[in-house]
């Protein structure tokens, strides 16, 4: 079943290649969407794809890359839209 998922990741998650690693993980899972830094220090992710692959991405986001400290991940599921082509970093 395909779904969409919006994530807000809090902690020490900027400046540790969180976005690049998230993009790489999402691409390896054949997910579409984007990741970006927010001005408040969080990282925001919008991903679409198979629910089990989204759940794998979420589990990775709970840890993040080496050097990151994730204090929380807010998760909101939605309906699959198919609006994204590939997975990118937004600035």
C-alpha positions as CSV (number, residue, x, y, z in Angstrom):
1,X,0.0,0.0,0.0
2,X,1.4,3.4,-1.0
3,X,1.2,6.3,1.5
4,X,2.7,9.7,2.1
5,X,4.4,10.8,5.3
6,X,5.4,14.1,6.8
7,X,8.2,14.1,9.3
8,X,9.6,16.8,11.6
9,X,12.9,15.7,13.1
10,X,14.2,17.6,16.2
11,X,17.6,17.5,17.9
12,X,21.1,18.2,16.7
13,X,20.2,17.3,13.1
14,X,21.6,20.2,11.0
15,X,25.2,20.4,9.9
16,X,25.7,16.6,10.1
17,X,24.8,15.7,6.5
18,X,21.3,14.7,7.7
19,X,19.7,15.9,4.4
20,X,22.1,14.2,2.1
21,X,21.9,10.9,4.0
22,X,18.1,11.1,4.1
23,X,18.1,11.6,0.4
24,X,20.4,8.6,-0.2
25,X,18.3,6.3,2.1
26,X,15.1,7.4,0.5
27,X,16.5,6.9,-3.0
28,X,17.7,3.4,-2.0
29,X,14.1,2.6,-0.9
30,X,12.6,4.0,-4.1
31,X,10.7,6.7,-2.3
32,X,9.8,10.1,-3.7
33,X,9.6,13.5,-1.9
34,X,12.0,15.9,-0.3
35,X,14.0,16.9,2.7
36,X,14.9,20.4,4.0
37,X,16.4,22.3,7.0
38,X,14.0,24.5,8.8
39,X,15.0,27.8,10.4
40,X,14.2,26.5,13.8
41,X,16.9,23.8,13.6
42,X,14.6,20.9,12.7
43,X,14.7,18.9,9.5
44,X,11.5,18.4,7.6
45,X,10.8,15.4,5.3
46,X,7.9,14.6,3.0
47,X,8.1,11.1,1.5
48,X,5.8,8.9,-0.5
49,X,6.0,5.2,-1.4
50,X,5.3,1.8,-0.1
51,X,4.3,1.9,3.6
52,X,7.0,-0.6,4.6
53,X,9.7,1.5,2.9
54,X,8.4,4.7,4.6
55,X,8.6,2.9,7.9
56,X,12.2,1.9,7.2
57,X,13.0,5.6,6.4
58,X,11.3,6.6,9.7
59,X,13.4,4.1,11.7
60,X,16.5,5.6,10.1
61,X,15.4,9.1,10.8
62,X,15.0,8.2,14.5
63,X,18.8,7.7,14.6
64,X,20.1,9.8,11.7
65,X,23.7,9.8,10.5
66,X,26.9,9.7,12.5
67,X,27.2,12.9,14.5
68,X,23.4,13.5,14.7
69,X,21.4,13.5,17.9
70,X,17.7,12.9,17.3
71,X,15.5,13.9,20.2
72,X,12.1,13.4,18.5
73,X,10.4,12.6,15.2
74,X,6.9,13.8,14.6
75,X,5.1,11.6,12.1
76,X,1.9,12.2,10.2
77,X,0.7,9.8,7.5
78,X,-1.5,10.8,4.6
79,X,-2.8,9.6,1.3
80,X,-0.4,8.9,-1.6
81,X,-0.5,11.7,-4.2
82,X,2.2,10.7,-6.7
83,X,3.1,14.3,-7.1
84,X,6.9,13.9,-6.6
85,X,9.4,12.5,-9.1
86,X,12.5,11.2,-7.2
87,X,13.7,12.4,-3.8
88,X,15.5,15.8,-3.5
89,X,17.0,18.2,-1.1
90,X,15.1,21.5,-0.9
91,X,16.8,24.7,0.1
